[in-house]
Amino acid sequence: MARRNNGPINLSTKTSRARLPAKDVMYRHSLGEGRHLGYRKRKATVAGLWFLCETVVGVAKQHRRSLGASADDFEEANGTTILNFSQATQKALDMAKLKPAAKTAKGPLTVADVMDGYLEHQRLEGKPTADAELRIRTDIVPTLGVVRVDALTTNHLKKWRDALVKLPARLRTPHGQKQRYKAPPETEDALRARRASVNRTLTVLRAGLNRAFRDGLVHSDVEWRRVKPFQHVDPERDDDKFLTVAECQRLIAATDGDDRNLVMAALHSGCRYGELCNLKVKDFYNECIVVRKSKTTKTARDVELSEEAVAFFARLCAGRPAGETMLLRAGEPWGKSHQARRMKAACTKAGISPPISMHGLRHVYCSLVLQAGTPLLALARNLGHKDTRMVERVYGHLAKKLNRDIIRAGAPRFGIMQEAAE
């Protein structure tokens, strides 16, 4: 957190600001009534930023809000993103008058308040909240919950993000027992996995803060917009992590009844386990599967099927009521974790090691579809993605290999070998 200077500072001209040392200090110009125009520059070669600093009664420190603009240290002021001293002063006074810190019945708006509002909105939208609730409860609220949103800084958020990486990941623990943890991340792969998990937590935090900003509860989103996720955190995927057609056949043969229907539905459609569990008989329509409730899309999507898949789903749905759940387990819908042990047992019986999860069958479907020459965009749409970025990120190595094979097969041949230079 930036420290405040102790003496009077002249911020009115570029020349006077240029003389100020570049460091993590908030320079202030009094605006009266416990308010100050704040100026901070961390690098001599980068324009400083303007802030409104306000003293809270009964608190021995100031809370600051970004004006969302830099100073005209190197560029001419434009009145919006670049402000001179006079413009910054006027904007700070307007903000103090028209944009007071949002409050709740308990007091100033905190990060905990924002996250509660975000979860409530997600529930009203009918979106799943289990993962977000866990991350908020374990990684966000304990550290940031009591912090006023208008007091958040980029530096504060970066320190929180970086500290999370060093913490050991939580292990699933029976209810009522002391929380168990993995060993602290030390290997490069463990650190990569931890950074990937922290990125997902950061996404939840930013989603909540952004919703508060869009709802007018927060004046500026600059501080957290500057906090970027860690890069290069996706695990490398090798061809041997995907099942071949022969292995899929062994897996199917190792199952029967309801288990086999679930496995075949996953391999034929590439749908997520949750999507499969929500399917009704009526969702097999016009030789497609209609996914009405999905993790990533608000609207229904059609999943195109092969002729073999159409025949499978036609047999599965024949003569059944339209509103009945399509895939059942002993006459009841599949639950959240009903498939895990059954899949592991089936993989053991089929000689597939390491065992593959139900979600892994989605990856198997994608890899086999890509290897058959399907364009990335067609696969992405079948999976429910808006574009090909996710498919390229996860299956890029398969797409490159496929492209190489296609070019090698289709490139012209002239029947003439160039003689080696003598």
N, C-alpha and C positions, 0 to 999 in steps of 0.2 A: 504494500500500500504506500502511495506517495506521501512523503513528509511535507509539512507546510514550512514555508520560509518564515523567519522571525522579524524581518525588517520591512519597511516600505519599499515597494518595487514599482518602477515605471514600466508599464506595459503598452504605453500609448503609441510608440513608434517602432518601426522595424529595427532601427539602429539600437535602441535601448534593449529590445528583446534579444538582439544578436549578441549583446555583451553578457547575457545571463549564461552561467554554466549549464551545459547539457547533462542533466542527471535526473534521477527519479524524485523530483521535488515539485510540489504544486506552488507556483508563484501566484500571489493574489493581489487584486486591486479592489478596494472596498466599494461596495454599492450601497452601503447603509443598511440599517435594520438587520444586522447579522448576516448579510449576504455579501458575497465577493464574486468578482469575475476571476476565474482560475485559468492559469496558463501553464502548460507542461510541455517540455521538449526533452526527449530522451537522447536525441542525436543532433549534433550541430548541423548536419546536412539534410535533416528532415524537418519540415514545418511543424511547429508546435500545435497543440490542440487546445481549444477553448472549453471551459467548464463553468457551470454555475455551482458555487459552493454555498451551502446554507447551514447555519448553526441551529441545532435542535435544542430547545429548552431542556435543561436538566442533563444534557449529554456534553461531555468535555471534548467533543471532536465535531468536525463538520462532515456533512454528507454532500456528495457532489454528483452532478448529473452532466453528462456530456451535451454540448450544444450541437453535436453532429457535424462539426465543421472544423477545419484547420485554420491557422492564422495566415495572413498574407505575407509570410516571411520571405518567400521566393517567387510567388506568383501574385498577379493582381487579384484583388477581391472581386468575387462575382455575386455576393449577397446571399449565397445559399451554402455551398460546400466550402467556400473560402471567404472568411470574414476579416475585415480590418477591425481595429480596436473599437471604433464607434459602433459598427454593426454588431460586434460581439456583445458590447455593453447593452445595446437595445434588446437583442435577442435574450440575453440573460434576464433582464428585467421583465420582459414579456413572459418568459417561462416561469419566473417566480410568481407572477400574477395570475397567469392563465393555466399553468400546468403544475400545480402543487403535487407533491409526492402522493401517490395513491394510498388510500388508507382502507383498512377493514374495521370491523367492529372491535377488533383487538388492538388496533394501532396501525402503523405504517405497513404497507404491503411487503411481505417477505417472500423468499424463494419457496418456503413451504406452502404459503397461500397460493402462489402461482401454480405449483405442481398439483395441489388439490383441485384447482379449477380446471387444469388440463385433463386430469383423470375423469372428472365429471363430464367434461365435453366429449371425451372419447367414449364413455359409456352411453351418452345420449345418442351418439352417432352409430352405436351398435358395433364399435370396434373392440377387438380384444385388448385387455389391459393388464393381463397377468404379468408379463415380462416387465412392462413399464412400472407397475406397482412395486415389484421386487427391487428394481434398480433405484427407484426413488426412496424406498424404505431403507435400503442398506448402504447406498453409495452417495446419495444426494442430500437427503434431509439431515443425517447426522452431522455433516460438515457445513453445509450451506443453508440449512433450513431456516435459521434465525437471522440470516443476513438480509438487510433491506435490499430490494431489487434495485432501487435508485442508487445504491452504494456499491453495486458490483463493478469490478474493474476487470479489464482484460488480463492484467497480471495476476489478480486473485484467482480467476478461473483457470488460467494456465497452471498455476501452482497446484490447484485442486486436481486437475486432470493428470498432471505428472505424478502426483503423490499416489493416485489410484493404481498406476502401473506397478508400483513397488509392492503393493499389498498382495497377499496370497488370495487366490480365487476361492470362493466358498464351495463347500461340498454339500450335497444333499444330506440333510440331517433329520432323523425322526423327530416328530413333534414332541416338545417338552425336554429334549436333550440339548446339551451345550453345543453351539454351532461348531462344526468341524470345517477345516480349511485344507487346501492343498499346500504343498511346500512352496515357499516364495519362489517366484520365477527367476531362474538363473541362466538356463540355456537360451540360445537365440530363438529356438522355436517356442519355448515357454513365454518369453518376452513378447514375441510376435502375437501369440494367442491372447496374452493379457492386454496388449495395446488394442487388438481388435475388439475385445470385450469393453474396454474403456471407451472406444469410439461409439459403441452402441449406447452406452450410458450418456455420453455427451450429446448424442442425437436426441435422447429423451429430454434432457435438460433444456436444450435449445428449442425443442418443439414447444415445451411449456412456456418458456420466456417469449418466444415469437408469438404465441397465441395471446399472451398478455399485451404485447406491443400492438398487435392488430386490433385488440379490443379497446385500445386507448388507455389501458391501465399503466403503461410505461411510456415515457416520452421518447426514448431513443433505444435502438437495438445495437448501437455501434460496438459496445464493449464486448458482447458475446459473439457478434458477427466476425470479429477479428480472431477468435479462437478456432483454429482449424483442427480437424481430426488427424491422427497419425497416418502417415502414408506407408504403402507397401506392407500391409498387414495380412493380406489374403494368403492362405496356405497354398503351397505348390501342389498341383494335382497331377498325378501320374496316371498313365493309361492303365496300369495294373490295379488301380483302385476302383475301376469299373468292371462290372461282370460282363463276360462274353455271352453270346446267345446260348452256348452249350451250358454255361453255369446257370443261366436263368432257367433253362429246361430242367436242370437237376434240382434247383430250388423249388420249382413248381411241383415236381414229382415228390419232393419231400414233405409236401403239405397236402391237406385234403379238406373237404367240406368248406366251412366258412373261412378258414385260414387261406385256402387256395383261392377262393373268390377275391379276397382282399389283395393278395399278392398279384394276381393276374390283372385286377383292376388298376393297380398302381403301375405295373409294367406296360399295360396297354394304353394308359392315358397320360402318365407323367404327373398326375395330380398329387397335391400334398395330402398327407394323411388326414388332416382336418377337413379338407375339401371332400375327400372320399366319404368320411363319416357323415357329412351333411347331405349327401346325395339322396334324392327321392327317386322312386321308380319313374315318375314323370320327367325327370331330368335327362333320361335317355330319349332324345327326340330328334327325328329327322337324321338318323345315323350320326348324331353328335352327342356329346355329354355337355349339358348346360351347367356350368358352375355358377351358382347364384350368390354364394357367400365365400369370399376369398380373403386372403391375408393382405393383398396389395391393391385390389381394385374395388371400386365402389359399385360398379355395374357388372351385370352377368356377362360371362364370356362363353363362347362355344369352343369346345375342345374337339378338334377333328380327329377321326379314328381311322385306322386301317380296316380293310375288309375283315381280317381275322378278329380285330377288336369289336367291330360292329356285330359279328356273329356271337361273340362272347357276351356282350351286354344284352343282346336280344334274348338269348337263352336265360340270362340271369333275371330279366324283368318280365318274361312271358307269363301272362295270366295273373299278375299281381296288381293290387290296388295302386292307383297313381300316386296317392299320398304316402305310401308306405316307405320307410327307410330302405334304401336299395341294398346296402351291405349290412348284414346282421351277424351277431355273435350269439349263438344259442337262442335265437329269436329276439335278442335285444340289440340296440345300437352299440357300436364299438365306442369305448371310452378313451380317455386321454392316454393311458399307459397300458391298455389291454394287449397291445400287439408286441411290446418290447421283448418279453421273455419267449413268446411264441416264435418270433423271428430269429432269435438267437438259437433256439432249439432246432429250427428248420435249417439254418445255415450249418450247424454242426452235423446234422443228418445228411446234408447234401455235400459235405466236405468243402465248404466255403470258409476260408480263414484268411484274415480275420472276418468275423461275421459282419453282415451289412444290416443297417437299420432300415426301417420302413421309408424314412426320408431318403436313404441312400438309393432306393429303387427309383426315385425321381431322377437322380443323377444318372443311373443306369439307362433309363429311358432316353434322356437327353444325349448321352454319348452314342447310343446306338442310332438314334435318329440323325445325328450329325455325320456319323461315319457312313450313313447311307446316302449322303449328298444333299440333305435338306438345307435350304438357305437359312441363314441365321434369323432373319426377320420372321419367317414363317414359324420357326420353332419358338421364338420369343413370344409371339402372339398366342400360340397354343398354350404356353406356360403362364400367360397372364401378365407379361411385362410390356410396358409401353414402347420400348425400343430394344436394341440389341446389346446395350451396354452390360447388363448383368450376364447375359449368355457369353459375351466375349470375355468378360472377366473370369468366369468360372471355367469355361470350356474353350478358352482361346487356343490352347495348345492343340486340341483336337481339330479346331477349325483351320489352323495353320497347316497341319499335316494333310487335311483333306484338300485344301487349296493347292498344296504342292503336288499331291497325287493327280488332281484334275489337270493342272498345267502340264505335268509330265505326260499325261495320257493324251492331251489334246494339242500339244505343241507340234508344229510341222516337222516332218522328217523329209530329207532330200536325197537320202541314199548315197551321199558322198561324204567321205571322211577326209578332213583336211590333213594333208601330209605334214608330218612333223618337220619343223625347220631344221635344215642340215647345219 
